Amino acid sequence: MPFANLKVPAGTLSAGQKQTLVEKVTDLYAETFGDAVRDNTMVLVDEVADGGWGIRGEVLTLAKLQQG
């Protein structure tokens, strides 16, 4: 079963954006492995709590992301 786990900052995606991600990732897996995998493809959109992740040694928050 193909499985994708997408981690995103909490509060950055709407329900519609999550739906679009699930659809597009499923389509990509089906294009890559054949349409037979579509029915068994699982996509998990995991929202990470604000300040619960970082990059380059710096903890990131939604406010920092919105600053650019």
C-alpha positions as CSV (number, residue, x, y, z in Angstrom):
1,M,0.0,0.0,0.0
2,P,1.5,3.4,-1.0
3,F,1.7,5.8,2.0
4,A,2.6,9.5,2.1
5,N,2.9,11.4,5.4
6,L,2.9,15.2,4.8
7,K,3.8,17.3,7.8
8,V,2.7,20.9,7.7
9,P,2.6,23.7,10.3
10,A,-0.7,23.7,12.2
11,G,-3.2,26.3,10.9
12,T,-1.6,26.9,7.5
13,L,-3.9,24.8,5.3
14,S,-7.6,25.0,4.9
15,A,-9.7,21.8,4.6
16,G,-9.9,22.5,0.8
17,Q,-6.1,22.7,0.5
18,K,-5.7,19.4,2.4
19,Q,-8.2,17.8,0.1
20,T,-6.2,19.1,-2.9
21,L,-3.0,17.7,-1.4
22,V,-4.6,14.3,-0.8
23,E,-5.9,14.2,-4.4
24,K,-2.7,15.3,-6.0
25,V,-0.5,12.9,-4.1
26,T,-2.8,10.0,-4.8
27,D,-2.8,11.0,-8.5
28,L,1.1,11.1,-8.4
29,Y,1.3,7.6,-6.9
30,A,-1.2,6.2,-9.4
31,E,0.8,7.8,-12.3
32,T,4.0,6.3,-10.8
33,F,2.9,2.8,-9.8
34,G,-0.2,2.3,-12.0
35,D,-3.9,3.1,-11.4
36,A,-4.4,-0.2,-9.5
37,V,-2.7,1.4,-6.4
38,R,-5.2,4.3,-6.2
39,D,-7.7,2.4,-4.0
40,N,-5.0,1.5,-1.5
41,T,-3.1,4.8,-1.4
42,M,-3.1,6.4,2.0
43,V,-2.2,10.1,2.5
44,L,-1.8,11.5,6.0
45,V,-1.7,15.3,6.4
46,D,-0.1,15.7,9.8
47,E,-0.3,19.2,11.4
48,V,2.7,19.9,13.6
49,A,2.0,22.1,16.6
50,D,3.2,25.7,16.4
51,G,6.8,25.8,17.5
52,G,7.1,22.0,17.3
53,W,9.5,22.0,14.4
54,G,12.5,23.8,13.1
55,I,15.1,24.2,10.4
56,R,18.8,25.2,10.4
57,G,18.8,25.0,14.2
58,E,16.0,27.5,14.6
59,V,12.5,26.7,16.0
60,L,9.9,28.0,13.7
61,T,6.5,29.4,14.5
62,L,3.6,30.4,12.4
63,A,4.4,34.1,13.1
64,K,8.0,33.6,11.8
65,L,6.7,31.9,8.7
66,Q,4.3,34.7,8.0
67,Q,7.0,37.3,8.4
68,G,8.8,35.7,5.4
